[in-house]
Amino acid sequence: MSLHLKKKSDKHNTNTPQGSQSFDDEYTRVIDGIKKIYKNKIKPLEETYNFEGFHSAPLTESDIEAKPIVLLIGQYSTGKTTFIRYLLDKAYPGEHIGVEPTTDRFVSVMYGSEERVIPGNAAAVNQELPFRGLNKFGQAFLSRFQVSQTNSPVLENMTIIDTPGILAGDKQLIERGYDFTQVIEWFAERADLILLMFDSHKLDISNEFQLAIHSLKGQEEKVRVVLNKSDMVSQQQLMRVYGAMMWSLGKVVQTPEVMRVYLSSFWIEKPPNCFEDCRELIEAESKDLLKDMKELRRNAAIRKINEIVKRARLARVHALIISHLKKEMPAMFGKKKKQEALLNNLAAEFVKIQQRHHLAPGDFPNPERFKLNLAHYDMDKFKSLKDELIERIDIALSTDLPHLMSQFPISNRELNQNEKNPFQEPLIPLTGELPPSYWHFEAIDKGNYITAFNHMRPRDGKVSGVDIKPVLMQSGLPNDQLARIWRLSDFDDDGYMDIDEYCIAMHLVKAVQHGAQLPEKLPATMMPNRKF
C-alpha cells in the first residue's frame, strides 16, 4: 500500500505537488474559518458565563492550528515508545526503551528543524505550542512533561504524545503529585486518535489504567485498541489472548459499540523467537493502523469542526444554566439560603432548563461534578441571559460551521476492479538489459516528471488511470507493455497513482524504450522508502 507523507508547504519549494499544495490551501482556509467563528461567536459566550471555571480555558489560535494529535496510553512495556521509534525510523531526544517502566513522564514528540528537548514549564508558556492549558496542573506535572522535537517527515503531519507506563497498585497515585487521570482527560479532548496499547503477555487492567479509560468517556469515536507483540504467541494462543483482552475491556469500557482492535507487532529489531504462523494477518492489521494514521491529516479539519460544535453546544447549555441560576436568586434577602437550595437540587434545576429550552439530557454536564465547581461562586454575581450571544452561537451551529463542512474537498472514490488498470491486454515480455543501478528508486529523476503530474490536477495527491492513460500512450509502447508497466507501478493496486508511482511508471517506460526486459515483480529496491 502506498502511504505518502506530504511534506510541509514551502513557498520556495517548486517541487511541491499541486494536489498537496491545493489541499494545504483548503486545510488552511477551513482552519482560518474555525478561528474566526470561535473568536466572534463562541468565545464571547464562554467569557461572559465563566466557561473556563467549569470546563476548560478558551482556545488559543495555536490550539486550533495544532497538528493532529495521537495519544498513546498503556501499561509499562507494551511498546508505546518502540512504536514511536518504528514510525520515525529514528530515536527522538529523551527517548528511553526497556522492559522496565522507562518513560516516567508525558512526552510530546513534535516536528522541529533541530533536535531538542523543551522542558514542561517552557512549553506551557510558549504561545506557538498548544500546551498553555497544562499550566492548571501545576509544577508537579510540568516537571514531568517535556516536548521532544526532531526532524522527521512523519511529524510534519502529526504530534505523538507518549505517556508514562501505568503500574498496578496505589503507589503511583500517591507519588505522582498530580492527577494522572485529569491530565489524560485533557490530552484526550484534544487528540484526534487515542491508541490503547496492550501486550500479548500483559492483559490485566490496573486500577489506574481503568480510571484512565473511564476518563475517555465522550471520546469513544477516537479510541482504537492495539494488541502489540502479537507474534510472541502462537496462532492458537493469539485467539485466546484476543478473547481475554476483549473480556477485560468489556468490564471497563461502558459502550455498546465494539472497539476497533489492531493485532500488530512493531519491532525495532525482531526477536528470533517470534511466531510466523500469523505473520500475514499481523502485517495486514498493522497496515490498516498505519492507514488510519495516514488519514489523520485529511480528517483533522473535520474533527476540529466536530470538536468546536461539541464545545459550542456545551457553552450554550452552560450559559443557560448560569443565567437560570442567576434568575432564581432573590433580589434582596435570603440569597445564601436560596443558593444552598439550588445547589442541593441542581439535578432538578437541570430538568427545568431541559424542558424550558427543549434540550437533550445528554447535553448537560454531570450534576455532581458541576456542583463542586459551583460551590466556589456567588450565584448572585452571575450574568443574566443575553439573547444576542445565544443568537450568535445558534447561527454558528446552524449556518457557519455547516458551510465550512461543505468546503471540504471530495476524496477519490473507490474504483471497480475493471477500472483499476486502463490497459487490459495480455503480457508479452521483451528482452534487453540495463545496469543494476537503474532498478533503484534513487535512480529515478523525479524532477523530470513532477510538472506533467501536476498538470493532471491530482486530487488528494493522486491521479486516476483514466487521466494518466493518455500520457503513457504518448510513449508509443503497445497496450500490453503499458498494462504491465501499470501493474508494476501501481503497487498498492488502488487504480490511482501518486507522484512516486507515476515516476516509477515513467522510469519503466524509459527502460522498455531502451530495450530492457520488464521484471515479473517490481524490485524491492524500486519501492520508495517510506511508511507514510
Secondary structure, 3 states (H helix, E strand, C coil): CCCCCCCCCCCCCCCCCHHHHHHHHHHHHHHHHHHHHHHHHHHHHHHHCCHHHHCCCCCCHHHHHCCCEEEEEEECCCCHHHHHHHHHCCCCCCCCCCCCCCCCCEEEEEECCCCEEEEHHHHHHCCCCCCHHHHHHHHHHHCCEEEEEECCHHHHCCEEEECCCECCCCHHHHHCCCCHHHHHHHHHHHCCEEEEEEECCECCCCHHHHHHHHCCCCCHHHEEEEEECHHHCCHHHHHHHHHHHHHHHHHHCCCCCCCCEEECCCCCCCCCCCCCCCHHHHHHHHHHHHHHHHCHHHHHHHHHHHHHHHHHHHHHHHHHHHHHHHHHCCCCCCHHHHHHHHHHCHHHHHHHHHHHHCCCHHHCCCHHHHHHHHCCCCHHHCCCCCHHHHHHHHHHHHHHHHHHHHCCCCCCCCCCHHHCCCCCCCCCCCCCCCCHHHHCHHHCCHHHCHHHHHHCCCECCEEEHHHHHHHHHCCCCCHHHHHHHHHHHCCCCCCEECHHHHHHHHHHHHHHHCCCCCCCCCCHHHCCCCCC
